[in-house]
Amino acid sequence: MKHLTPILIASVLYACSTSSAGDASESEAAETARLSYVEPTTTQVGTVTAQKSSFELELVSNGRLEAQRKAVVPFRVQEQINAVHVAEGEQVSVGQVLGSVDPFTYQKRLDDAQNRYLQAVIDLEDRLLGYGHQLSDSSKIPDNIMKMARIRSGYNGAVIAVEEAKRNLEQTTIKAPVSGVVTNLEARVYNPSGAFQKFCDILDLNTMHLVFHLLETELSGIKTGQTVELTPFALPGEAFRGIVTSINPAVDERGMVRITATVPNPGHRLMDGMNARVLLKNSVPDCLIIPKEAVLYRQNRQVVFIYENGKAIWKYVETSHENSTHVTITDGLEEGMEVIVENNLNLAHESNVTRR
């Protein structure tokens, strides 16, 4: 008994080595499990409360600005241009002299017409004397005799010729028909007026017309007197407001209807011919409203995550109206729920979240 046989010693050594290997394997497995364990992540999110209020329904279009009053200043008589007193962009008042053409020809025509008039007066007196009347007693002359004497003496034609000659002479001085800004100035000194289609245009830029089009199916959302907001493409970041003044009662071949709005233009920032983005708003009462950022698409359906006790809860929803920033919810949410609007793209149902 004092000495162990070789077989017994070998058995004992094997058992010991097997026990040591088992302990090492269990220790390695525990360490691997510890290293592979990942604490559940918590996402910081932003939330808003779903609330009921009036929803601003928006109609968006593109429009063109026009001066409310635009006057074309023509050359009413043809002669060489003597003077141009204005420049493009200059503000002028009604009746202000803009330029002139050579008046010599028209002054001569007026002088000739006045001479013919004097001759006609003499002829008229002679014919009246032949009927036993004097021109100085015209009130006593029968109407039929006076009418016949005027025609035969050429008096009526002479009066008309003098009036026409006076008018043509006055037209050699070109005046502003309205107050406004000079634009499209064509006239050039020492050139014949017939070489140009017009002298210039004058635009009244104090008030502008905004002309835009809407689909006939959108007409229910617009009426005269409604406020319209416009942002000119040439003035990014600047917004102007106007009032719808007319709705054309005809639909064109594209299914569009022309709308006109009046827009005040202090400082003349808006210019004739400018293009602008047009926005019309129409209130829809008693709607449940949330930001558009809250609505996601999962499994081909609209989804909103709400915040509940540190969890993001997945809710299927149905939407109705929408504008550039918000949507209305018709099913799936209740007023007062906290809707997640930030960092919601990678959330899953019951993800751990914390509010900012």
C-alpha positions as CSV (number, residue, x, y, z in Angstrom):
1,M,0.0,0.0,0.0
2,K,3.0,2.2,0.5
3,H,3.8,2.1,-3.2
4,L,1.3,2.9,-6.0
5,T,1.4,0.8,-9.1
6,P,2.3,2.6,-12.3
7,I,-1.3,2.2,-13.7
8,L,-2.8,3.8,-10.7
9,I,-0.4,6.8,-10.8
10,A,-1.2,7.4,-14.5
11,S,-4.9,7.4,-13.8
12,V,-4.5,9.9,-11.0
13,L,-2.4,12.2,-13.2
14,Y,-4.9,12.0,-16.1
15,A,-7.9,12.9,-13.8
16,C,-6.0,15.9,-12.5
17,S,-5.1,17.2,-16.0
18,T,-8.7,16.8,-17.2
19,S,-10.1,18.8,-14.2
20,S,-7.6,21.6,-14.8
21,A,-8.5,21.8,-18.5
22,G,-12.3,22.0,-17.7
23,D,-11.8,24.9,-15.3
24,A,-9.7,26.8,-17.9
25,S,-12.4,26.3,-20.6
26,E,-15.2,27.6,-18.4
27,S,-13.1,30.7,-17.5
28,E,-12.4,31.5,-21.1
29,A,-16.1,31.2,-22.0
30,A,-17.1,33.6,-19.2
31,E,-14.5,36.1,-20.3
32,T,-15.7,35.9,-23.9
33,A,-19.3,36.5,-22.9
34,R,-18.2,39.4,-20.8
35,L,-16.3,41.1,-23.6
36,S,-19.1,40.5,-26.2
37,Y,-21.9,42.0,-24.0
38,V,-23.0,45.5,-25.1
39,E,-24.9,47.8,-22.9
40,P,-28.2,48.9,-24.6
41,T,-27.7,52.3,-26.2
42,T,-29.8,55.3,-25.3
43,T,-30.6,57.9,-28.0
44,Q,-31.1,61.5,-27.3
45,V,-34.2,62.7,-29.1
46,G,-36.2,65.9,-29.5
47,T,-39.9,65.9,-28.9
48,V,-43.0,68.1,-29.4
49,T,-46.5,67.7,-28.1
50,A,-49.2,66.9,-30.6
51,Q,-51.8,69.7,-30.4
52,K,-55.1,70.6,-32.0
53,S,-55.4,74.0,-33.7
54,S,-56.2,75.6,-37.0
55,F,-54.0,74.3,-39.8
56,E,-52.6,76.6,-42.5
57,L,-53.3,74.9,-45.8
58,E,-50.8,76.1,-48.4
59,L,-51.1,76.5,-52.2
60,V,-47.8,77.1,-53.9
61,S,-47.3,78.6,-57.4
62,N,-45.0,80.8,-59.4
63,G,-46.0,84.3,-60.5
64,R,-44.8,87.3,-62.4
65,L,-44.9,90.9,-61.2
66,E,-46.2,93.8,-63.3
67,A,-46.5,97.5,-62.7
68,Q,-50.1,98.4,-61.8
69,R,-50.0,101.3,-64.3
70,K,-47.8,101.2,-67.4
71,A,-47.9,104.0,-70.0
72,V,-46.4,103.8,-73.4
73,V,-45.2,107.3,-74.5
74,P,-45.4,107.3,-78.3
75,F,-44.2,109.8,-81.0
76,R,-47.5,111.3,-82.1
77,V,-45.8,113.4,-84.8
78,Q,-42.9,112.5,-86.9
79,E,-39.8,114.8,-87.0
80,Q,-36.2,114.9,-86.0
81,I,-35.7,114.5,-82.2
82,N,-34.4,117.8,-80.7
83,A,-34.0,116.9,-77.1
84,V,-34.3,114.0,-74.6
85,H,-34.5,115.4,-71.0
86,V,-34.8,112.1,-69.0
87,A,-32.8,108.9,-68.4
88,E,-34.0,105.3,-67.7
89,G,-34.8,104.8,-64.0
90,E,-35.6,108.5,-63.5
91,Q,-38.7,109.4,-61.5
92,V,-41.0,111.8,-63.4
93,S,-44.3,113.5,-62.6
94,V,-47.4,113.7,-64.8
95,G,-47.1,116.5,-67.3
96,Q,-43.3,116.7,-67.0
97,V,-41.5,117.4,-70.3
98,L,-39.6,114.4,-71.4
99,G,-38.2,115.6,-74.8
100,S,-39.2,117.3,-78.0
101,V,-39.0,117.0,-81.8
102,D,-38.4,119.8,-84.3
103,P,-41.6,122.0,-84.3
104,F,-40.8,124.1,-87.5
105,T,-43.1,122.1,-89.9
106,Y,-46.0,122.0,-87.4
107,Q,-45.7,125.7,-86.6
108,K,-45.9,126.4,-90.3
109,R,-48.9,124.2,-90.7
110,L,-50.6,126.0,-87.8
111,D,-49.9,129.4,-89.4
112,D,-51.3,128.2,-92.8
113,A,-54.4,126.9,-91.1
114,Q,-55.0,130.2,-89.2
115,N,-54.7,132.1,-92.5
116,R,-57.2,129.8,-94.1
117,Y,-59.5,130.3,-91.1
118,L,-59.3,134.1,-91.6
119,Q,-60.1,133.8,-95.2
120,A,-63.1,131.5,-94.3
121,V,-64.4,134.1,-91.9
122,I,-64.4,136.7,-94.7
123,D,-66.1,134.3,-97.0
124,L,-68.7,133.5,-94.3
125,E,-69.5,137.2,-93.8
126,D,-69.9,137.7,-97.6
127,R,-72.4,134.8,-97.9
128,L,-74.4,136.0,-94.9
129,L,-74.6,139.5,-96.4
130,G,-76.0,137.9,-99.5
131,Y,-78.8,136.5,-97.3
132,G,-79.4,139.9,-95.7
133,H,-77.6,139.1,-92.4
134,Q,-74.4,140.2,-90.7
135,L,-72.0,137.9,-88.8
136,S,-72.1,140.3,-85.8
137,D,-75.8,139.5,-85.4
138,S,-75.3,135.7,-85.5
139,S,-77.9,135.2,-82.8
140,K,-80.6,136.5,-85.2
141,I,-79.5,134.4,-88.1
142,P,-81.8,131.3,-88.8
143,D,-80.0,128.1,-88.1
144,N,-80.5,126.7,-91.6
145,I,-79.0,129.8,-93.2
146,M,-76.0,129.8,-90.8
147,K,-75.3,126.1,-91.4
148,M,-75.4,126.5,-95.2
149,A,-73.2,129.6,-95.1
150,R,-70.6,127.9,-93.0
151,I,-70.4,124.9,-95.3
152,R,-70.2,126.9,-98.5
153,S,-67.6,129.3,-97.1
154,G,-65.4,126.5,-95.9
155,Y,-65.6,127.9,-92.4
156,N,-66.2,124.6,-90.7
157,G,-63.3,122.9,-92.4
158,A,-61.0,125.9,-91.5
159,V,-61.9,125.6,-87.8
160,I,-61.1,121.9,-87.7
161,A,-57.8,122.5,-89.5
162,V,-56.7,125.1,-86.9
163,E,-57.6,122.7,-84.0
164,E,-55.7,119.8,-85.6
165,A,-52.6,122.0,-86.4
166,K,-52.6,123.3,-82.7
167,R,-52.8,119.8,-81.4
168,N,-49.9,118.5,-83.7
169,L,-47.7,121.5,-82.6
170,E,-48.4,120.7,-79.0
171,Q,-47.4,117.1,-79.6
172,T,-43.9,118.2,-80.7
173,T,-43.3,118.6,-76.9
174,I,-43.4,115.1,-75.3
175,K,-44.9,115.0,-71.8
176,A,-45.3,112.3,-69.2
177,P,-49.0,111.1,-69.2
178,V,-48.6,109.6,-65.7
179,S,-46.2,109.8,-62.8
180,G,-43.7,107.0,-62.5
181,V,-40.3,105.7,-63.5
182,V,-38.9,106.0,-67.0
183,T,-38.1,102.6,-68.6
184,N,-37.3,101.2,-72.1
185,L,-36.1,104.6,-73.3
186,E,-35.6,104.4,-77.1
187,A,-35.4,108.0,-78.2
188,R,-32.0,109.4,-79.3
189,V,-31.3,113.0,-80.1
190,Y,-30.6,114.0,-83.8
191,N,-32.5,110.9,-85.1
192,P,-35.8,110.9,-86.8
193,S,-38.7,109.9,-84.5
194,G,-39.9,107.5,-87.1
195,A,-36.8,105.3,-86.5
196,F,-38.2,104.3,-83.1
197,Q,-41.4,102.5,-82.1
198,K,-41.9,104.8,-79.0
199,F,-40.2,107.5,-76.9
200,C,-40.2,105.4,-73.7
201,D,-42.4,103.6,-71.1
202,I,-43.4,105.0,-67.7
203,L,-44.1,102.6,-64.9
204,D,-46.0,103.4,-61.7
205,L,-44.1,101.1,-59.3
206,N,-45.9,102.2,-56.1
207,T,-48.2,99.3,-56.4
208,M,-47.6,96.0,-58.3
209,H,-49.8,93.4,-59.9
210,L,-48.8,89.8,-59.2
211,V,-50.2,87.4,-61.9
212,F,-50.0,83.7,-61.2
213,H,-52.0,80.5,-62.1
214,L,-53.6,77.7,-60.1
215,L,-55.2,74.4,-61.2
216,E,-58.9,74.5,-61.4
217,T,-59.1,71.9,-58.7
218,E,-57.3,74.3,-56.3
219,L,-59.8,77.1,-56.7
220,S,-61.8,76.1,-53.6
221,G,-58.8,77.2,-51.5
222,I,-58.7,80.8,-52.8
223,K,-61.0,83.8,-52.8
224,T,-60.8,87.6,-53.5
225,G,-59.5,89.5,-50.5
226,Q,-57.3,86.6,-49.4
227,T,-53.7,87.4,-48.3
228,V,-50.9,86.1,-50.6
229,E,-47.3,85.9,-49.7
230,L,-44.6,86.2,-52.4
231,T,-40.8,85.8,-52.4
232,P,-39.0,87.2,-55.5
233,F,-36.3,84.9,-56.9
234,A,-34.1,88.0,-57.3
235,L,-34.5,88.9,-53.6
236,P,-34.0,85.6,-51.6
237,G,-35.1,85.9,-48.0
238,E,-37.4,88.9,-48.6
239,A,-41.1,88.3,-48.4
240,F,-43.9,90.6,-49.5
241,R,-47.7,90.5,-48.9
242,G,-50.5,91.3,-51.2
243,I,-54.3,90.9,-51.6
244,V,-56.1,88.8,-54.2
245,T,-58.1,91.2,-56.3
246,S,-59.4,89.1,-59.2
247,I,-59.9,85.5,-60.3
248,N,-60.3,85.1,-64.0
249,P,-63.7,83.2,-64.6
250,A,-62.2,81.1,-67.4
251,V,-60.0,77.9,-67.5
252,D,-57.3,77.8,-70.1
253,E,-56.3,74.8,-72.2
254,R,-53.9,73.6,-69.5
255,G,-56.6,73.5,-66.9
256,M,-55.2,76.6,-65.2
257,V,-56.9,79.8,-63.9
258,R,-55.3,83.2,-63.8
259,I,-55.2,85.0,-60.5
260,T,-54.2,88.6,-59.9
261,A,-53.1,90.1,-56.6
262,T,-52.2,93.7,-55.7
263,V,-48.9,94.1,-53.8
264,P,-47.7,97.4,-52.2
265,N,-44.2,98.3,-53.2
266,P,-42.6,100.7,-50.7
267,G,-39.1,101.6,-51.8
268,H,-39.7,100.2,-55.2
269,R,-37.9,97.0,-54.4
270,L,-40.1,95.1,-56.7
271,M,-39.6,95.6,-60.4
272,D,-41.8,95.0,-63.5
273,G,-41.2,91.5,-64.9
274,M,-39.8,89.9,-61.7
275,N,-40.6,86.3,-61.1
276,A,-41.6,85.2,-57.7
277,R,-42.7,82.1,-55.6
278,V,-46.3,82.5,-54.5
279,L,-47.7,81.1,-51.3
280,L,-51.4,81.2,-50.3
281,K,-52.6,80.1,-46.9
282,N,-56.1,78.9,-45.9
283,S,-57.0,77.9,-42.4
284,V,-58.6,74.5,-41.7
285,P,-60.0,74.4,-38.1
286,D,-59.6,71.7,-35.4
287,C,-56.8,69.6,-36.8
288,L,-54.3,67.5,-34.9
289,I,-50.9,68.9,-36.1
290,I,-47.3,67.6,-35.8
291,P,-44.1,68.6,-37.7
292,K,-43.4,66.8,-41.0
293,E,-40.1,65.5,-39.6
294,A,-41.9,63.2,-37.2
295,V,-43.5,61.1,-40.0
296,L,-41.4,58.2,-41.3
297,Y,-42.1,55.4,-43.8
298,R,-41.7,51.8,-42.5
299,Q,-43.1,48.7,-44.3
300,N,-44.8,51.0,-46.8
301,R,-46.8,52.7,-44.1
302,Q,-46.5,56.0,-42.2
303,V,-45.0,55.7,-38.8
304,V,-44.5,58.1,-35.9
305,F,-42.5,57.4,-32.7
306,I,-43.8,58.8,-29.5
307,Y,-41.9,59.1,-26.2
308,E,-43.2,56.9,-23.3
309,N,-41.3,56.3,-20.0
310,G,-37.9,56.4,-21.7
311,K,-39.0,54.3,-24.7
312,A,-39.7,55.1,-28.3
313,I,-43.1,53.6,-29.2
314,W,-43.9,52.9,-32.8
315,K,-47.3,54.2,-33.9
316,Y,-48.9,53.7,-37.3
317,V,-50.7,56.9,-38.4
318,E,-52.9,58.3,-41.2
319,T,-52.2,61.9,-42.5
320,S,-54.4,64.4,-44.4
321,H,-53.4,68.0,-45.1
322,E,-49.8,69.1,-45.2
323,N,-47.9,72.3,-45.9
324,S,-44.2,73.1,-46.0
325,T,-43.6,72.4,-42.3
326,H,-46.5,70.4,-40.7
327,V,-49.0,67.7,-41.4
328,T,-52.4,66.8,-39.9
329,I,-53.0,63.4,-38.3
330,T,-56.4,61.8,-38.8
331,D,-55.7,58.4,-37.0
332,G,-53.1,56.8,-34.8
333,L,-52.2,59.7,-32.4
334,E,-54.0,61.6,-29.6
335,E,-53.7,65.2,-28.5
336,G,-51.0,65.6,-25.9
337,M,-48.7,62.7,-27.0
338,E,-45.0,63.5,-27.1
339,V,-43.9,63.0,-30.7
340,I,-40.3,62.4,-31.5
341,V,-39.0,64.8,-34.2
342,E,-35.2,64.6,-33.8
343,N,-32.9,61.5,-34.2
344,N,-35.8,59.3,-35.1
345,L,-34.5,57.8,-38.4
346,N,-32.7,54.8,-36.8
347,L,-35.1,54.1,-33.9
348,A,-36.9,50.8,-33.4
349,H,-39.9,49.9,-31.4
350,E,-39.1,50.3,-27.6
351,S,-35.6,51.7,-28.2
352,N,-34.2,53.4,-25.2
353,V,-34.4,57.2,-25.6
354,T,-33.9,60.3,-23.5
355,R,-35.3,63.7,-24.1
356,R,-33.0,66.6,-24.7
